[in-house]
Amino acid sequence: MLAAAGVRSKFQAQRNSPFSNVIGALDGVAIEQEQPLPADVKCVAEYYSRQGFYALNVQAICDADYKFRWMSCKSPKSAHNLTAFTCTSLGQVLHGADNPITLSLIQYGHCIASDEAYAAGEVLAVP
């Protein structure tokens, strides 16, 4: 009975929220790594961050339950978050207004919240 009440209250909170259409939050984070070898990357300096260490620019989407729903670590830290996200397959899908996934998200009014580092679009909600 207690579990059912918890589920009911969570559902009620989501229903009354002005953010009920937000399906996740997108942001980038620097994940420290060892200095890459010149034989492994085109430019070692691209992996050096302003924070003073070598890193990857990891893009991730987290949901309201604090669960990671998607992530990509394809870009060096020197890449801007928008560039790093646009280089991913999900970034390309969400920026393509004719993609069936994007069209479905638009049709149901869903969006992904992100900060001003990203470009606003039909699916990306940017302040």
N, C-alpha and C positions, 0 to 999 in steps of 0.2 A: 504494500500500500504506500509506503514511504517513497519507494522508487517511482511509482506512478505519479505521485504528487510532485516530485522533482522534475520529471519529464514535462508534466503539465505546466508548471511554473516557468520552466525554460521556454516552452513553446509560447506561452502567454507573453513573456518578456520580448521574444523575437517579433511577435505579431504587433506589439505596441511600439516597437522601435522605429524611429524614422530612418534607420539604416538597414531595414530588413531586406533590401535588395542588394546589399553588398555581400558578395560571396567570398571575398578574401582581401587581404592587404599585401601589396607588392612592395618590396624594397631590396636594396643591395647591401651587402656586408662584405668587408674585407676579411678573408680567411688567410691567416699567415701560413706561409710555406717556406721551405728552404730555398736558397737561391737556385733558380733553374740553371741547368748547364747550357752553354751556347749551342751545343749540338742538338738540344731538345726544343729550343724556341728560336724564333726569328730575331727577337731583340730582348735581351735580358733586362734592360732598363725599364721596359714596359711593365714589368712585374713589381717594380719598386714603388711602394706607396708613399704618400705624403706623411704617413704616420711613422715612417722610418724602418719599415720591414718589407720583405718580399711577400706578395699576396696575390690571391685570385679574387676577382670581383664576382661574388656569388649572388645571383638573383633568386629570390624565393617568394612564394606566396603562402601565407599562413591564414587559417580560418579563425572563426570566433572561438573555437575550442582550443586554440593555441597549437593546432596540428599543422605541420608543414604539408601542403597539398601539391606543391610543385617546387622544383629548384633546378638551377643550371649553373655550372661553374666552367664555362667555356672561355671567359675573357680574363685578360690580365687586369690587375688593379688600376692601372692607368686609364682604363676605359671608363667613360662616363656611364652612369647607370642606364640612361636611355639607349646608348649604343650597345651596351652589354645585353639589355633585354631585347632590343630589336634584332640582334644576331641569333637569338634562339628561335626554335621552331614555333613555340607558343607566341612569342612576340610578333612573328610574321603572320600567324593566324589571326591574332587579335587586331592587327593593323590592316588586315584585308577585309574590307566591308562586305565582300561577296562570298566569304567563307561560310559554310553552313553552321559551324560552331558559333562564330561571331553573330550571324543572323539570329540564331536561336537565343543567345544571351540578350541581344537587343530586343527581340520580340517579347521576352518575359521580363524585361526591365532590369536585368541583373548587371552589376558592374563590379570592378575590382578597384579598390581604393589604393592610391599611391601618392607620393609626395611630388613637389614641384620639379623634381629632377626628370620626371617623365612627361611625355606629350599627352595631352588630353585627347580622348577619342570617344567613340560610341560606347566602348566598354571600359576604358580606363578613366576613372574619376580622379581628377587632379585639382587641388585647391587653387 
